[in-house]
């Protein structure tokens, strides 16, 4: 008999009463040696009421793969960008401009509806890389506006600069803070500006009181849910490999924090996703 390990992808939770969208997932990324079977992951997600996904490719190989995936799976729309932690290396090797040109070409695909994830990461990139990250963030904002796509933002330890750059450039019509990690004040500011706040499994963590405070003041029409799979697995599977079929755990925790019925939240999450990304059909 084998003992379960951290690497095991947890089993299916109870299905949601109304289908929702995992609005940020990386089905191209293998973690801890668990092979990715995309068709199986899509089928499992659908079985628990996660019938649409937004696949995010955040370097050139992943972006190319994302275009193939959205052509293969009607359940998927996609996003492409150069992740803020990819950008300093590309700039250093002199290949940033050609990478931008390819991202722009891939982003024109009709089922690529997102420019992202872009943004700022001051946790993994030090002060020497912040200038080039900000330039890249500005380039991606401009691309989203030129192509009429939604923008998905990665913000790690860079809240003030993310908000400042968005204000300076002018945010695209649909702007999503993916894996929202700000506090209550930032949530209010984002909602006032009309941005969408996408909550990940982190909102279910036992010590995430500040994040739940932020969620509790976010209007229902600004909310999205995501896995950021294979990372950020929700409670009680924290540390295991994440997958879109675990979205129901996060949705139920969000409904409890918000004090709304699960079907009411599901309806809002589904409607918001279609408003941001357009129809899947
Ligand atoms: Zn991500």
py3Dmol code that shows the C-alpha trace and the ligand (Angstrom):
import py3Dmol

protein = """\
ATOM      1  CA  UNK A   1       0.000   0.000   0.000  1.00  0.00           C
ATOM      2  CA  UNK A   2       1.351   3.396  -0.913  1.00  0.00           C
ATOM      3  CA  UNK A   3       1.276   6.389   1.402  1.00  0.00           C
ATOM      4  CA  UNK A   4      -0.002   9.679  -0.009  1.00  0.00           C
ATOM      5  CA  UNK A   5       2.731  12.261  -0.475  1.00  0.00           C
ATOM      6  CA  UNK A   6       2.792  16.012  -0.946  1.00  0.00           C
ATOM      7  CA  UNK A   7       2.989  15.418  -4.671  1.00  0.00           C
ATOM      8  CA  UNK A   8      -0.419  13.802  -4.953  1.00  0.00           C
ATOM      9  CA  UNK A   9      -3.053  15.986  -6.588  1.00  0.00           C
ATOM     10  CA  UNK A  10      -6.013  15.936  -4.160  1.00  0.00           C
ATOM     11  CA  UNK A  11      -9.311  14.280  -5.088  1.00  0.00           C
ATOM     12  CA  UNK A  12     -12.474  15.953  -6.348  1.00  0.00           C
ATOM     13  CA  UNK A  13     -14.410  18.073  -3.852  1.00  0.00           C
ATOM     14  CA  UNK A  14     -18.225  18.360  -3.908  1.00  0.00           C
ATOM     15  CA  UNK A  15     -19.395  19.996  -7.152  1.00  0.00           C
ATOM     16  CA  UNK A  16     -20.523  23.613  -7.252  1.00  0.00           C
ATOM     17  CA  UNK A  17     -24.243  24.228  -7.877  1.00  0.00           C
ATOM     18  CA  UNK A  18     -23.519  26.706 -10.710  1.00  0.00           C
ATOM     19  CA  UNK A  19     -20.474  26.490 -12.980  1.00  0.00           C
ATOM     20  CA  UNK A  20     -17.648  29.013 -12.585  1.00  0.00           C
ATOM     21  CA  UNK A  21     -14.358  29.925 -14.292  1.00  0.00           C
ATOM     22  CA  UNK A  22     -10.820  29.261 -13.066  1.00  0.00           C
ATOM     23  CA  UNK A  23      -9.570  32.609 -14.345  1.00  0.00           C
ATOM     24  CA  UNK A  24      -5.828  31.954 -13.928  1.00  0.00           C
ATOM     25  CA  UNK A  25      -4.161  28.579 -14.271  1.00  0.00           C
ATOM     26  CA  UNK A  26      -0.922  27.172 -15.716  1.00  0.00           C
ATOM     27  CA  UNK A  27      -1.688  23.757 -17.207  1.00  0.00           C
ATOM     28  CA  UNK A  28       1.660  23.877 -19.032  1.00  0.00           C
ATOM     29  CA  UNK A  29       3.651  23.656 -15.772  1.00  0.00           C
ATOM     30  CA  UNK A  30       4.688  20.328 -14.286  1.00  0.00           C
ATOM     31  CA  UNK A  31       5.359  20.397 -10.528  1.00  0.00           C
ATOM     32  CA  UNK A  32       7.096  17.891  -8.279  1.00  0.00           C
ATOM     33  CA  UNK A  33       7.255  15.369 -11.123  1.00  0.00           C
ATOM     34  CA  UNK A  34       3.454  15.050 -11.397  1.00  0.00           C
ATOM     35  CA  UNK A  35       2.861  14.674 -15.143  1.00  0.00           C
ATOM     36  CA  UNK A  36       0.258  17.053 -16.559  1.00  0.00           C
ATOM     37  CA  UNK A  37      -2.589  15.384 -18.456  1.00  0.00           C
ATOM     38  CA  UNK A  38      -4.446  18.442 -19.718  1.00  0.00           C
ATOM     39  CA  UNK A  39      -7.515  16.584 -21.038  1.00  0.00           C
ATOM     40  CA  UNK A  40      -7.904  14.792 -17.699  1.00  0.00           C
ATOM     41  CA  UNK A  41      -7.530  18.025 -15.703  1.00  0.00           C
ATOM     42  CA  UNK A  42     -10.157  19.750 -17.856  1.00  0.00           C
ATOM     43  CA  UNK A  43     -12.552  16.796 -17.417  1.00  0.00           C
ATOM     44  CA  UNK A  44     -12.047  16.720 -13.638  1.00  0.00           C
ATOM     45  CA  UNK A  45     -12.666  20.451 -13.384  1.00  0.00           C
ATOM     46  CA  UNK A  46     -15.879  20.171 -15.393  1.00  0.00           C
ATOM     47  CA  UNK A  47     -17.059  17.337 -13.140  1.00  0.00           C
ATOM     48  CA  UNK A  48     -17.113  19.710 -10.155  1.00  0.00           C
ATOM     49  CA  UNK A  49     -18.574  22.768 -11.913  1.00  0.00           C
ATOM     50  CA  UNK A  50     -15.435  24.501 -13.162  1.00  0.00           C
ATOM     51  CA  UNK A  51     -16.371  24.359 -16.831  1.00  0.00           C
ATOM     52  CA  UNK A  52     -14.209  27.199 -18.193  1.00  0.00           C
ATOM     53  CA  UNK A  53     -10.519  28.045 -17.684  1.00  0.00           C
ATOM     54  CA  UNK A  54      -8.115  30.837 -18.518  1.00  0.00           C
ATOM     55  CA  UNK A  55      -4.730  29.294 -19.296  1.00  0.00           C
ATOM     56  CA  UNK A  56      -1.812  31.684 -18.729  1.00  0.00           C
ATOM     57  CA  UNK A  57       1.529  31.286 -20.532  1.00  0.00           C
ATOM     58  CA  UNK A  58       4.121  33.580 -19.028  1.00  0.00           C
ATOM     59  CA  UNK A  59       7.279  32.974 -21.020  1.00  0.00           C
ATOM     60  CA  UNK A  60       7.729  32.372 -24.766  1.00  0.00           C
ATOM     61  CA  UNK A  61       7.526  28.535 -24.739  1.00  0.00           C
ATOM     62  CA  UNK A  62       4.471  28.658 -22.429  1.00  0.00           C
ATOM     63  CA  UNK A  63       2.827  31.362 -24.540  1.00  0.00           C
ATOM     64  CA  UNK A  64       3.256  29.262 -27.707  1.00  0.00           C
ATOM     65  CA  UNK A  65       1.846  26.244 -25.871  1.00  0.00           C
ATOM     66  CA  UNK A  66      -1.092  28.326 -24.631  1.00  0.00           C
ATOM     67  CA  UNK A  67      -2.099  29.168 -28.206  1.00  0.00           C
ATOM     68  CA  UNK A  68      -2.084  25.454 -29.082  1.00  0.00           C
ATOM     69  CA  UNK A  69      -4.161  24.676 -25.968  1.00  0.00           C
ATOM     70  CA  UNK A  70      -6.868  27.278 -26.649  1.00  0.00           C
ATOM     71  CA  UNK A  71      -7.163  25.882 -30.200  1.00  0.00           C
ATOM     72  CA  UNK A  72      -7.559  22.366 -28.761  1.00  0.00           C
ATOM     73  CA  UNK A  73      -9.903  22.887 -25.795  1.00  0.00           C
ATOM     74  CA  UNK A  74     -13.181  24.827 -26.169  1.00  0.00           C
ATOM     75  CA  UNK A  75     -13.214  25.131 -22.353  1.00  0.00           C
ATOM     76  CA  UNK A  76     -10.101  27.326 -22.507  1.00  0.00           C
ATOM     77  CA  UNK A  77      -9.314  30.919 -23.243  1.00  0.00           C
ATOM     78  CA  UNK A  78      -5.748  32.097 -22.854  1.00  0.00           C
ATOM     79  CA  UNK A  79      -3.371  34.815 -21.776  1.00  0.00           C
ATOM     80  CA  UNK A  80       0.195  35.517 -22.891  1.00  0.00           C
ATOM     81  CA  UNK A  81       2.909  37.816 -21.525  1.00  0.00           C
ATOM     82  CA  UNK A  82       6.451  37.932 -20.245  1.00  0.00           C
ATOM     83  CA  UNK A  83       6.352  37.401 -16.475  1.00  0.00           C
ATOM     84  CA  UNK A  84       8.015  40.224 -14.509  1.00  0.00           C
ATOM     85  CA  UNK A  85      10.644  37.776 -13.234  1.00  0.00           C
ATOM     86  CA  UNK A  86      11.497  36.742 -16.838  1.00  0.00           C
ATOM     87  CA  UNK A  87      12.074  40.284 -18.034  1.00  0.00           C
ATOM     88  CA  UNK A  88      15.433  41.248 -16.436  1.00  0.00           C
ATOM     89  CA  UNK A  89      17.152  38.173 -17.920  1.00  0.00           C
ATOM     90  CA  UNK A  90      15.706  38.806 -21.397  1.00  0.00           C
ATOM     91  CA  UNK A  91      16.835  42.434 -21.211  1.00  0.00           C
ATOM     92  CA  UNK A  92      20.325  41.394 -20.142  1.00  0.00           C
ATOM     93  CA  UNK A  93      20.683  38.933 -23.029  1.00  0.00           C
ATOM     94  CA  UNK A  94      19.457  41.513 -25.539  1.00  0.00           C
ATOM     95  CA  UNK A  95      16.416  39.440 -26.536  1.00  0.00           C
ATOM     96  CA  UNK A  96      13.615  41.479 -24.950  1.00  0.00           C
ATOM     97  CA  UNK A  97      12.546  43.272 -28.145  1.00  0.00           C
ATOM     98  CA  UNK A  98      12.199  40.067 -30.185  1.00  0.00           C
ATOM     99  CA  UNK A  99      10.327  38.481 -27.261  1.00  0.00           C
ATOM    100  CA  UNK A 100       7.895  41.440 -27.203  1.00  0.00           C
ATOM    101  CA  UNK A 101       7.324  41.052 -30.950  1.00  0.00           C
ATOM    102  CA  UNK A 102       6.408  37.391 -30.561  1.00  0.00           C
ATOM    103  CA  UNK A 103       4.123  38.014 -27.556  1.00  0.00           C
ATOM    104  CA  UNK A 104       2.311  40.686 -29.558  1.00  0.00           C
ATOM    105  CA  UNK A 105       1.833  38.278 -32.466  1.00  0.00           C
ATOM    106  CA  UNK A 106       0.526  35.486 -30.182  1.00  0.00           C
ATOM    107  CA  UNK A 107      -1.768  37.910 -28.328  1.00  0.00           C
ATOM    108  CA  UNK A 108      -3.632  38.667 -31.570  1.00  0.00           C
ATOM    109  CA  UNK A 109      -5.150  35.149 -31.590  1.00  0.00           C
ATOM    110  CA  UNK A 110      -8.942  35.465 -31.132  1.00  0.00           C
ATOM    111  CA  UNK A 111      -9.016  33.035 -28.159  1.00  0.00           C
ATOM    112  CA  UNK A 112      -6.141  34.804 -26.412  1.00  0.00           C
ATOM    113  CA  UNK A 113      -8.205  37.313 -24.446  1.00  0.00           C
ATOM    114  CA  UNK A 114      -5.632  38.360 -21.842  1.00  0.00           C
ATOM    115  CA  UNK A 115      -2.313  40.145 -21.778  1.00  0.00           C
ATOM    116  CA  UNK A 116      -0.800  38.677 -18.642  1.00  0.00           C
ATOM    117  CA  UNK A 117       0.554  37.925 -16.329  1.00  0.00           C
ATOM    118  CA  UNK A 118       2.584  41.115 -16.241  1.00  0.00           C
ATOM    119  CA  UNK A 119       3.271  43.477 -13.361  1.00  0.00           C
ATOM    120  CA  UNK A 120       5.911  43.872 -10.676  1.00  0.00           C
ATOM    121  CA  UNK A 121       7.665  41.380  -8.395  1.00  0.00           C
ATOM    122  CA  UNK A 122       9.944  42.989  -5.816  1.00  0.00           C
ATOM    123  CA  UNK A 123      10.159  39.721  -3.865  1.00  0.00           C
ATOM    124  CA  UNK A 124      12.134  37.704  -6.406  1.00  0.00           C
ATOM    125  CA  UNK A 125      13.678  40.599  -8.333  1.00  0.00           C
ATOM    126  CA  UNK A 126      15.949  43.036  -6.519  1.00  0.00           C
ATOM    127  CA  UNK A 127      16.231  46.829  -6.963  1.00  0.00           C
ATOM    128  CA  UNK A 128      18.546  46.399  -9.988  1.00  0.00           C
ATOM    129  CA  UNK A 129      15.731  44.762 -11.976  1.00  0.00           C
ATOM    130  CA  UNK A 130      12.861  47.051 -11.002  1.00  0.00           C
ATOM    131  CA  UNK A 131      13.359  49.655 -13.728  1.00  0.00           C
ATOM    132  CA  UNK A 132      13.175  47.119 -16.530  1.00  0.00           C
ATOM    133  CA  UNK A 133      10.184  45.447 -14.857  1.00  0.00           C
ATOM    134  CA  UNK A 134       8.328  48.750 -14.775  1.00  0.00           C
ATOM    135  CA  UNK A 135       9.138  49.430 -18.447  1.00  0.00           C
ATOM    136  CA  UNK A 136       7.856  45.969 -19.319  1.00  0.00           C
ATOM    137  CA  UNK A 137       4.695  46.454 -17.252  1.00  0.00           C
ATOM    138  CA  UNK A 138       4.045  49.692 -19.193  1.00  0.00           C
ATOM    139  CA  UNK A 139       4.621  47.908 -22.515  1.00  0.00           C
ATOM    140  CA  UNK A 140       2.118  45.161 -21.601  1.00  0.00           C
ATOM    141  CA  UNK A 141      -0.505  47.713 -20.449  1.00  0.00           C
ATOM    142  CA  UNK A 142      -0.172  49.477 -23.790  1.00  0.00           C
ATOM    143  CA  UNK A 143      -0.434  46.156 -25.673  1.00  0.00           C
ATOM    144  CA  UNK A 144      -3.654  45.207 -23.848  1.00  0.00           C
ATOM    145  CA  UNK A 145      -5.172  48.571 -24.757  1.00  0.00           C
ATOM    146  CA  UNK A 146      -4.056  48.421 -28.406  1.00  0.00           C
ATOM    147  CA  UNK A 147      -5.466  44.914 -28.888  1.00  0.00           C
ATOM    148  CA  UNK A 148      -8.565  45.375 -26.707  1.00  0.00           C
ATOM    149  CA  UNK A 149      -7.628  42.498 -24.363  1.00  0.00           C
ATOM    150  CA  UNK A 150      -7.998  42.181 -20.599  1.00  0.00           C
ATOM    151  CA  UNK A 151      -4.908  42.743 -18.434  1.00  0.00           C
ATOM    152  CA  UNK A 152      -3.867  40.307 -15.678  1.00  0.00           C
ATOM    153  CA  UNK A 153      -1.437  41.679 -13.120  1.00  0.00           C
ATOM    154  CA  UNK A 154       1.104  39.867 -10.960  1.00  0.00           C
ATOM    155  CA  UNK A 155       1.863  42.000  -7.887  1.00  0.00           C
ATOM    156  CA  UNK A 156       4.287  40.676  -5.300  1.00  0.00           C
ATOM    157  CA  UNK A 157       5.434  43.133  -2.624  1.00  0.00           C
ATOM    158  CA  UNK A 158       4.884  45.997  -5.069  1.00  0.00           C
ATOM    159  CA  UNK A 159       1.343  47.264  -4.328  1.00  0.00           C
ATOM    160  CA  UNK A 160       2.093  51.010  -4.381  1.00  0.00           C
ATOM    161  CA  UNK A 161       4.074  50.902  -7.631  1.00  0.00           C
ATOM    162  CA  UNK A 162       1.490  48.673  -9.358  1.00  0.00           C
ATOM    163  CA  UNK A 163      -1.269  51.179  -8.548  1.00  0.00           C
ATOM    164  CA  UNK A 164       0.953  54.136  -9.532  1.00  0.00           C
ATOM    165  CA  UNK A 165       1.988  52.695 -12.920  1.00  0.00           C
ATOM    166  CA  UNK A 166      -1.635  51.770 -13.734  1.00  0.00           C
ATOM    167  CA  UNK A 167      -2.716  55.326 -12.927  1.00  0.00           C
ATOM    168  CA  UNK A 168       0.107  56.860 -14.974  1.00  0.00           C
ATOM    169  CA  UNK A 169      -0.498  54.683 -18.039  1.00  0.00           C
ATOM    170  CA  UNK A 170      -4.291  54.479 -17.797  1.00  0.00           C
ATOM    171  CA  UNK A 171      -5.596  50.988 -17.058  1.00  0.00           C
ATOM    172  CA  UNK A 172      -7.224  48.883 -19.811  1.00  0.00           C
ATOM    173  CA  UNK A 173     -11.020  48.505 -19.708  1.00  0.00           C
ATOM    174  CA  UNK A 174     -10.721  45.123 -17.977  1.00  0.00           C
ATOM    175  CA  UNK A 175      -7.932  45.006 -15.415  1.00  0.00           C
ATOM    176  CA  UNK A 176      -7.537  42.003 -13.102  1.00  0.00           C
ATOM    177  CA  UNK A 177      -5.280  41.782 -10.049  1.00  0.00           C
ATOM    178  CA  UNK A 178      -4.464  38.087 -10.174  1.00  0.00           C
ATOM    179  CA  UNK A 179      -3.915  36.320  -6.825  1.00  0.00           C
ATOM    180  CA  UNK A 180      -4.914  39.490  -5.009  1.00  0.00           C
ATOM    181  CA  UNK A 181      -2.603  39.988  -2.024  1.00  0.00           C
ATOM    182  CA  UNK A 182      -3.380  43.529  -0.839  1.00  0.00           C
ATOM    183  CA  UNK A 183      -5.124  44.695   2.304  1.00  0.00           C
ATOM    184  CA  UNK A 184      -8.605  46.104   2.882  1.00  0.00           C
ATOM    185  CA  UNK A 185      -7.620  49.643   1.851  1.00  0.00           C
ATOM    186  CA  UNK A 186      -6.073  48.452  -1.406  1.00  0.00           C
ATOM    187  CA  UNK A 187      -9.147  46.304  -2.163  1.00  0.00           C
ATOM    188  CA  UNK A 188     -11.371  49.358  -1.744  1.00  0.00           C
ATOM    189  CA  UNK A 189      -9.120  51.462  -3.976  1.00  0.00           C
ATOM    190  CA  UNK A 190      -9.036  48.782  -6.705  1.00  0.00           C
ATOM    191  CA  UNK A 191     -12.820  48.366  -6.610  1.00  0.00           C
ATOM    192  CA  UNK A 192     -13.293  52.147  -6.835  1.00  0.00           C
ATOM    193  CA  UNK A 193     -11.052  52.208  -9.900  1.00  0.00           C
ATOM    194  CA  UNK A 194     -13.174  49.443 -11.454  1.00  0.00           C
ATOM    195  CA  UNK A 195     -10.490  46.747 -11.353  1.00  0.00           C
ATOM    196  CA  UNK A 196     -11.314  43.085 -10.757  1.00  0.00           C
ATOM    197  CA  UNK A 197      -9.846  41.238  -7.761  1.00  0.00           C
ATOM    198  CA  UNK A 198      -9.076  37.579  -8.364  1.00  0.00           C
ATOM    199  CA  UNK A 199      -8.782  35.484  -5.208  1.00  0.00           C
ATOM    200  CA  UNK A 200      -6.698  32.304  -5.096  1.00  0.00           C
ATOM    201  CA  UNK A 201      -6.314  29.486  -2.559  1.00  0.00           C
ATOM    202  CA  UNK A 202      -4.329  31.836  -0.333  1.00  0.00           C
ATOM    203  CA  UNK A 203      -7.636  33.314   0.901  1.00  0.00           C
ATOM    204  CA  UNK A 204      -8.432  29.930   2.536  1.00  0.00           C
ATOM    205  CA  UNK A 205      -5.182  29.784   4.547  1.00  0.00           C
ATOM    206  CA  UNK A 206      -5.709  29.803   8.314  1.00  0.00           C
ATOM    207  CA  UNK A 207      -3.546  32.890   8.927  1.00  0.00           C
ATOM    208  CA  UNK A 208      -4.882  34.929   5.980  1.00  0.00           C
ATOM    209  CA  UNK A 209      -7.033  37.270   8.087  1.00  0.00           C
ATOM    210  CA  UNK A 210      -5.921  40.417   6.230  1.00  0.00           C
ATOM    211  CA  UNK A 211      -6.781  38.875   2.872  1.00  0.00           C
ATOM    212  CA  UNK A 212     -10.236  37.845   4.092  1.00  0.00           C
ATOM    213  CA  UNK A 213     -10.764  41.417   5.339  1.00  0.00           C
ATOM    214  CA  UNK A 214      -9.902  42.604   1.822  1.00  0.00           C
ATOM    215  CA  UNK A 215     -12.334  40.090   0.307  1.00  0.00           C
ATOM    216  CA  UNK A 216     -15.106  41.110   2.687  1.00  0.00           C
ATOM    217  CA  UNK A 217     -15.151  44.710   1.319  1.00  0.00           C
ATOM    218  CA  UNK A 218     -14.932  43.741  -2.383  1.00  0.00           C
ATOM    219  CA  UNK A 219     -18.224  44.209  -4.267  1.00  0.00           C
ATOM    220  CA  UNK A 220     -19.654  41.006  -5.791  1.00  0.00           C
ATOM    221  CA  UNK A 221     -19.409  42.459  -9.310  1.00  0.00           C
ATOM    222  CA  UNK A 222     -15.599  42.888  -8.996  1.00  0.00           C
ATOM    223  CA  UNK A 223     -14.787  39.335  -7.834  1.00  0.00           C
ATOM    224  CA  UNK A 224     -13.041  36.527  -9.687  1.00  0.00           C
ATOM    225  CA  UNK A 225     -11.642  33.172  -8.528  1.00  0.00           C
ATOM    226  CA  UNK A 226      -8.548  31.282  -9.669  1.00  0.00           C
ATOM    227  CA  UNK A 227      -6.203  28.463  -8.742  1.00  0.00           C
ATOM    228  CA  UNK A 228      -2.835  29.704 -10.060  1.00  0.00           C
ATOM    229  CA  UNK A 229      -2.314  25.923 -10.393  1.00  0.00           C
ATOM    230  CA  UNK A 230      -0.051  24.082  -9.862  1.00  0.00           C
ATOM    231  CA  UNK A 231       0.711  26.501  -6.989  1.00  0.00           C
ATOM    232  CA  UNK A 232      -1.232  27.962  -4.021  1.00  0.00           C
ATOM    233  CA  UNK A 233      -3.353  24.902  -3.251  1.00  0.00           C
ATOM    234  CA  UNK A 234      -6.305  25.778  -0.996  1.00  0.00           C
ATOM    235  CA  UNK A 235      -6.858  24.540   2.553  1.00  0.00           C
ATOM    236  CA  UNK A 236      -6.972  21.690   3.602  1.00  0.00           C
ATOM    237  CA  UNK A 237      -4.551  20.563   0.858  1.00  0.00           C
ATOM    238  CA  UNK A 238      -2.016  23.396   1.238  1.00  0.00           C
ATOM    239  CA  UNK A 239       1.367  22.212  -0.047  1.00  0.00           C
ATOM    240  CA  UNK A 240      -0.060  19.610  -2.464  1.00  0.00           C
ATOM    241  CA  UNK A 241      -0.082  20.117  -6.240  1.00  0.00           C
ATOM    242  CA  UNK A 242      -2.965  22.394  -7.222  1.00  0.00           C
ATOM    243  CA  UNK A 243      -5.416  21.821 -10.092  1.00  0.00           C
ATOM    244  CA  UNK A 244      -8.525  23.639 -11.419  1.00  0.00           C
ATOM    245  CA  UNK A 245     -10.843  21.054  -9.837  1.00  0.00           C
ATOM    246  CA  UNK A 246      -9.970  22.502  -6.399  1.00  0.00           C
ATOM    247  CA  UNK A 247     -11.679  25.843  -7.187  1.00  0.00           C
ATOM    248  CA  UNK A 248     -14.840  24.776  -5.259  1.00  0.00           C
ATOM    249  CA  UNK A 249     -12.837  24.796  -1.988  1.00  0.00           C
ATOM    250  CA  UNK A 250     -11.885  28.433  -2.547  1.00  0.00           C
ATOM    251  CA  UNK A 251     -15.382  29.425  -3.708  1.00  0.00           C
ATOM    252  CA  UNK A 252     -17.003  27.958  -0.587  1.00  0.00           C
ATOM    253  CA  UNK A 253     -14.486  29.705   1.679  1.00  0.00           C
ATOM    254  CA  UNK A 254     -15.114  32.993  -0.142  1.00  0.00           C
ATOM    255  CA  UNK A 255     -18.901  32.627   0.236  1.00  0.00           C
ATOM    256  CA  UNK A 256     -18.472  32.052   3.979  1.00  0.00           C
ATOM    257  CA  UNK A 257     -16.306  35.170   4.363  1.00  0.00           C
ATOM    258  CA  UNK A 258     -18.695  37.283   2.283  1.00  0.00           C
ATOM    259  CA  UNK A 259     -21.781  35.926   4.032  1.00  0.00           C
ATOM    260  CA  UNK A 260     -23.472  35.098   0.718  1.00  0.00           C
ATOM    261  CA  UNK A 261     -25.003  31.840  -0.523  1.00  0.00           C
ATOM    262  CA  UNK A 262     -22.714  29.688  -2.675  1.00  0.00           C
ATOM    263  CA  UNK A 263     -25.035  29.808  -5.755  1.00  0.00           C
ATOM    264  CA  UNK A 264     -25.192  33.614  -5.514  1.00  0.00           C
ATOM    265  CA  UNK A 265     -21.394  33.849  -5.503  1.00  0.00           C
ATOM    266  CA  UNK A 266     -21.075  31.319  -8.352  1.00  0.00           C
ATOM    267  CA  UNK A 267     -23.465  33.333 -10.499  1.00  0.00           C
ATOM    268  CA  UNK A 268     -21.462  36.501  -9.884  1.00  0.00           C
ATOM    269  CA  UNK A 269     -18.106  34.800 -10.590  1.00  0.00           C
ATOM    270  CA  UNK A 270     -19.400  33.353 -13.848  1.00  0.00           C
ATOM    271  CA  UNK A 271     -20.977  36.618 -15.036  1.00  0.00           C
ATOM    272  CA  UNK A 272     -17.885  38.668 -14.095  1.00  0.00           C
ATOM    273  CA  UNK A 273     -15.612  36.277 -16.003  1.00  0.00           C
ATOM    274  CA  UNK A 274     -17.702  36.510 -19.180  1.00  0.00           C
ATOM    275  CA  UNK A 275     -17.747  40.314 -18.823  1.00  0.00           C
ATOM    276  CA  UNK A 276     -13.942  40.449 -18.538  1.00  0.00           C
ATOM    277  CA  UNK A 277     -12.915  37.836 -21.145  1.00  0.00           C
ATOM    278  CA  UNK A 278     -15.948  37.626 -23.448  1.00  0.00           C
ATOM    279  CA  UNK A 279     -17.867  34.463 -24.339  1.00  0.00           C
ATOM    280  CA  UNK A 280     -16.111  31.069 -24.443  1.00  0.00           C
ATOM    281  CA  UNK A 281     -18.311  29.694 -27.241  1.00  0.00           C
TER     282      UNK A 281
END
"""
ligand_1 = """\
1
ZN
Zn 0.291 32.661 -12.287
"""
view = py3Dmol.view(width=600, height=400)
view.addModel(protein, "pdb")
view.setStyle({"model": 0}, {"cartoon": {"style": "trace"}})
view.addModel(ligand_1, "xyz")
view.setStyle({"model": 1}, {"stick": {}})
view.zoomTo()
view.show()
